[in-house]
């Protein structure tokens, strides 16, 4: 059992590959999302993370307001967990072309493929997305940087994932039977692998939810809470199953996650409830029971403190 796997189980990720791009130097593209761009990817999207994987060539990438420039090579992935706008190109000093312009194909063109640039060195990317509930994914995506850069592998080591991505882009263009399932699994694999590699590269003195996932004590406690959120946990129970003392668990957990274990559990339970209220017809009392509340009144109070409105009002707003 590990915390990252337990969190991902609850996410109900919606994923896919939506674009294959080929650029030739010199080129520069502004990928700042336009109004409603997330809704064009998926109409009911709440939290969209965009990623690009270089399958050939190299390029540069940066956030508009950040001076840091990242150099990407074949097998590298760059992800923007909260859909932050970004510049990507062979020369970031060029006047960037808005991605929205490139995504408007000529009559009869293919909207899932983009070609742009000059006559120089070529770079190929596969672009995809991951969508999840913004409340459930808050612990994970909130701990990630605005721009996440990891290497999926050099040449041979990365080919196990790069080649399937190329095939995924072909499936996207062909619209063949079963293609959506292929794209979803490929994108999910890329997303999880990127998170795993980012966590493994964190410095030992890092304090964050992701560092807590890697910590043997905090990670065990997180996995337990996420695996059985409705269980009537106490600090003594949690410490015993995490094989540590109550004081050590409380201190380490709070230092890593920035809140005590029981407070974290409450927020996770309410996030699960919010998702159910928006997607299901089940009675509020049953949802409260399922996430660990024996009293509907106590659940209503806790829910209003967290989300600013009672569960019934939340359900009406979600449906609207």
Buried (B, 14 or more C-beta within 10 A) or exposed (E): EBBBEBBBEBBEBBBBBBBBBBBBBBBBBBBBBEEEBBEEBBEEBBBBBBBBBBBBBBBBBBBEEEEEEBEBBBBBBBBBBBBBBBBBBBEBEBEBBEBBEBBEEEEEEEEBBBBBBEEEBBBBBBBBBBBBBBBBBBBBBEBBEBBBBBBBBEEEEBBEBBEBBBBBBBBBEEEEEEBEEBBBBBBBBBBBBBBEBBBEEBEEEBBBBBBBBBBEBBBBBBBBBBBEBEEEBEBEEBBEBBEBEBEEBBEBBBEBBBBBBBEBBBBBBBBBBBBBBBBEEEEBBEBBBBBBBEEBEEBBEBBBEBBEEBBEBBBEEEEE
